[in-house]
């Protein structure tokens, strides 16, 4: 029996998380995706299926997303953009990743910048 890859395991965990976590217009979902070089964050209204705001380390002014400092910068940026759109409170979707390292840094930075979750 072949073993699942880390990404397959993460996707399975993410599917399990998504059964419970869903974004509404009042409280959208802050979804995180990380790759080896970059980190991405989106604030999503799942009822409409729309991304309200997004931030990524791939943007021209984006920090290096492969480290904790870059994740903090993206967390702060996505929180500022969400506040500008009138979003104060979100539900956090860690995307199947452990709440540790870059994911935790992004979440903490978003909280410090004014998002509630």
C-alpha positions as CSV (number, residue, x, y, z in Angstrom):
1,X,0.0,0.0,0.0
2,X,1.6,3.3,-1.1
3,X,2.1,6.0,1.5
4,X,0.4,9.4,1.0
5,X,2.5,12.4,0.3
6,X,2.7,15.3,2.8
7,X,0.5,17.3,0.4
8,X,-2.1,14.6,0.2
9,X,-2.2,14.4,4.0
10,X,-2.5,18.2,4.2
11,X,-5.3,18.3,1.7
12,X,-7.2,15.6,3.7
13,X,-6.8,17.6,6.9
14,X,-7.9,20.8,5.1
15,X,-11.0,19.1,3.9
16,X,-11.8,18.0,7.4
17,X,-11.3,21.6,8.7
18,X,-13.5,23.0,5.9
19,X,-16.4,20.9,7.1
20,X,-16.6,23.2,10.1
21,X,-15.0,26.5,9.0
22,X,-17.0,28.6,6.5
23,X,-16.9,32.3,5.8
24,X,-19.9,34.5,5.7
25,X,-20.4,38.1,4.7
26,X,-20.3,39.2,8.4
27,X,-17.4,36.9,9.3
28,X,-15.4,35.8,6.2
29,X,-12.7,33.1,6.2
30,X,-9.0,34.0,6.4
31,X,-7.4,31.2,4.3
32,X,-3.6,30.6,4.3
33,X,-1.6,28.8,1.8
34,X,2.2,28.4,2.0
35,X,4.7,27.1,-0.4
36,X,8.5,26.7,0.2
37,X,9.2,30.2,-1.2
38,X,6.0,32.1,-0.6
39,X,2.9,32.6,1.6
40,X,-0.6,33.7,0.5
41,X,-3.6,34.9,2.5
42,X,-7.1,35.5,1.3
43,X,-10.3,36.8,3.0
44,X,-13.1,34.8,1.5
45,X,-16.9,35.1,1.6
46,X,-17.9,31.4,1.0
47,X,-21.6,32.2,0.7
48,X,-21.0,34.3,-2.5
49,X,-17.8,32.4,-3.4
50,X,-15.9,35.7,-3.6
51,X,-12.4,36.7,-2.4
52,X,-12.8,40.0,-0.6
53,X,-9.1,40.8,-0.2
54,X,-5.8,38.9,-0.8
55,X,-2.1,39.4,-0.1
56,X,0.8,37.4,-1.2
57,X,4.6,37.5,-0.9
58,X,4.7,37.3,-4.7
59,X,3.6,40.9,-5.0
60,X,6.2,43.4,-6.1
61,X,6.5,44.9,-2.7
62,X,6.0,41.5,-1.1
63,X,8.4,40.4,1.6
64,X,10.2,37.0,1.4
65,X,7.4,34.6,2.1
66,X,9.8,31.7,3.0
67,X,10.5,33.0,6.4
68,X,8.6,34.2,9.5
69,X,9.3,37.9,8.9
70,X,7.7,37.6,5.5
71,X,4.7,35.9,6.9
72,X,4.3,38.7,9.5
73,X,4.4,41.3,6.7
74,X,1.7,39.4,4.7
75,X,-0.5,39.0,7.8
76,X,-0.3,42.7,8.5
77,X,-1.0,43.6,4.9
78,X,-4.0,41.3,4.5
79,X,-5.4,42.7,7.8
80,X,-5.0,46.3,6.6
81,X,-6.7,45.6,3.3
82,X,-9.5,43.8,5.1
83,X,-10.1,46.7,7.5
84,X,-10.2,49.0,4.5
85,X,-13.0,46.9,3.0
86,X,-14.9,47.0,6.3
87,X,-14.0,43.5,7.6
88,X,-13.3,43.4,11.3
89,X,-13.8,39.8,12.3
90,X,-12.8,36.6,10.4
91,X,-12.6,32.9,11.0
92,X,-9.1,31.5,10.6
93,X,-8.5,28.6,8.1
94,X,-5.0,27.2,8.6
95,X,-5.3,25.3,5.4
96,X,-4.3,21.9,6.8
97,X,-1.0,23.2,8.1
98,X,0.1,23.0,11.7
99,X,-0.6,26.2,13.6
100,X,3.1,26.8,13.9
101,X,5.9,28.8,12.4
102,X,4.9,30.9,9.4
103,X,1.2,30.2,9.7
104,X,1.2,31.3,13.4
105,X,3.3,34.3,12.6
106,X,0.8,35.4,9.9
107,X,-2.2,34.9,12.2
108,X,-0.5,36.8,15.1
109,X,0.4,39.7,12.8
110,X,-3.2,39.9,11.4
111,X,-4.5,40.0,15.0
112,X,-2.1,42.8,15.9
113,X,-3.1,44.7,12.9
114,X,-6.8,44.7,14.0
115,X,-8.5,41.5,12.7
116,X,-10.5,39.6,15.3
117,X,-10.4,35.8,15.4
